[in-house]
């Protein structure tokens, strides 16, 4: 497996268009309101016939203060009673979901938000107890239990408590250590406290730590971001995610607090990406794809080398064989050949569960063509190559014949050195690995052709 990446500034400028991040195909923008509970139950029956392991995603939407860059579904409050009201409904949803998947093993749990540690230790313990009662969790050695954490909200003692509850992977939000940037995005966070919490996590037995950074935030400079990168490298997290800031104030109200004139211009943002790639790869991190870096011995790297890395709504994952159940408001699941999403409205979420109903608001049943294209896009995003025989194509000619509408785009990508289309496979080049979203877009039959795409999706660089 090719593990190199090549930074070509001119090509990145040329292909810096808007497009999906392909955490699914079709993307969530294509989900439909005529997919509901009956369709979901049928998918569960089909899924149970194969009895694959399960992955659970739990959305905890509460935050005590807004980070202005955030585009997540969250509720800003300091009232702990609100989370307890939420847990009452979440427990009901867990029970309803578990009834449909009885006897299937859960190999993976992920807690996202919001800020999941808005729940205190007592409530987090209650939640884990509820999951243990209703689902069959795999043994601790095999099980992956991860949680997103705002380091400002936890102490060393809390990290020990989380480890005791079974959490073994932690993702810390950092974004940038530059004080001016932190002030502009309403997230003041010291290096000292962040590293102290990381040390406590390791001391408690947490086996993997990820740090999230963002480039393209207000007042960021190449020198300042380089200092953040060098500081982060000192702590040697197993994984790093370096996301491009997607400024979509029409969609996300909090982002309206960020003034356009404070954002880096296109050239500076490109330089921020360049310094991130150079600094991290020189420090020994492997570029996985789509903003993600990992140490060579990390499971993401070995999964990519084996060919069973996958991409889902939480990013890259090593559990490609799992069906995923989404729990909580706005949560998305993938069961059999369907996607489903819970309502984003807290009132609607409560009303459905108070009435004994699953709070599914929309979703999609994939067609045969969708499944084929999903497989192709997964290969592009995770393996950086597509072997035609894996999809029952005899050769290059039959592959291009099926994807005839994509042929002009593929020809352009090949001409610019982003892909190579050989007799029996398509390979993404070292240059193309920074433009995986663009390569994937060539196979997206559902991509909107109107100008509304700018509203739906962020820029690829």
PyMOL commands that set and color helices and strands:
alter all, ss='L'
color gray80, all
select helices_A, chain A and resi 9-14+28-30+37-50+80-100+116-118+121-134+151-153+156-164+179-184+191-203+222-235+253-257+260-262+266-282+299-306+346-354+368-382+388-391+396-402+404-415+432-441+453-456
alter helices_A, ss='H'
color red, helices_A
select strands_A, chain A and resi 54-60+62-63+75-76+105-113+136-137+144-150+169-175+208-215+239-244+285-289+292-295+310-312+315-317+323-327+332-335+338-342+360-365+385-387+419-421+425-428
alter strands_A, ss='S'
color yellow, strands_A
deselect
rebuild
show_as cartoon
